[in-house]
Amino acid sequence: MRTIITLAILGLILIACTDQKDSTPMTITHFPLEVGNKWEYTRTLKDLVYSDETMTEITDTIDITEDFTIQVTKDTTLGDTLALKKVVETPYGITTYKTNTVSGLKLYANSRKTKQERHNPTDILTYQLAKLHQPTILKEDINFYQEPLLEYRYPMSIGTKWIYSDIDSPNQIKITKEVIGFENIVTAGRIFTCMKIRFTHEPESFFDGLEMTEWVAQEGRIKEETKVNAILVSATGEEIGYISGT
């Protein structure tokens, strides 16, 4: 029996601890990394199970939701001279170190207190994506990137395009981001005017069927969505592989 699972991850901001008013962000030149800023998200994983590979008949739908929080906890210094913001994701125990620069928001390092789960060997896509966050230089429990990742490029407006991760890096993954338009997102009783950012992944052979999009406003990242198609084969009718959300 063949089972095709489409997995979508939707993150909606519930709290953005900023005092900025709603406006149309024609350009973004700053991400709100002030200490104390906090975002609370709900992630929904939606599994659509089809009867066969033609994807014409849905036999089951499974929704799984989970809450998580991202907070800028403090100013910190790495390597004695690198002034960064410490950003903590709860409950996953993931910490990132980043800062706003003239050219954009840059991610310099990360750490994770919880034990990394072993990926299913049939889950090639998740394995490739996970490589992006593997350490290149190890200093205590903090993993430094050889080159900082450019999360957002400044000034950011419609048509802005940049490389988030280069294929020549040790990760061997190239991720390009591009602002493709504006879109209003309604959540937490407010309307956020967002820049819609599309991801492009290379090599394409590893990322066939992957679609990633995020929506960013002056108040921060408001929404993200990931869609993955994968064909899983089982002789007994039970799944033997899966695409897991990150």
Secondary structure, DSSP 8 states (H G I E B T S, - for coil): -EEEEEEEEEEEEEEE---------S-B------TT-EEEEEEEEEEEEESSTT---EEEEEEEEEEEEEEEEEEEEETTTEEEEEEEEETTTEEEEEEE-SSEEEEEEEEESS------TT-HHHHHHHHTTS-SEEETTEEEEEEEEEEEESSB-TT-EEEEE-TTSTT--EEEEEEEEEEEEEETTEEEEEEEEEEEEESGGGSTT-EEEEEEETTEEEEEEEEEEEEEE-SSSS-S------
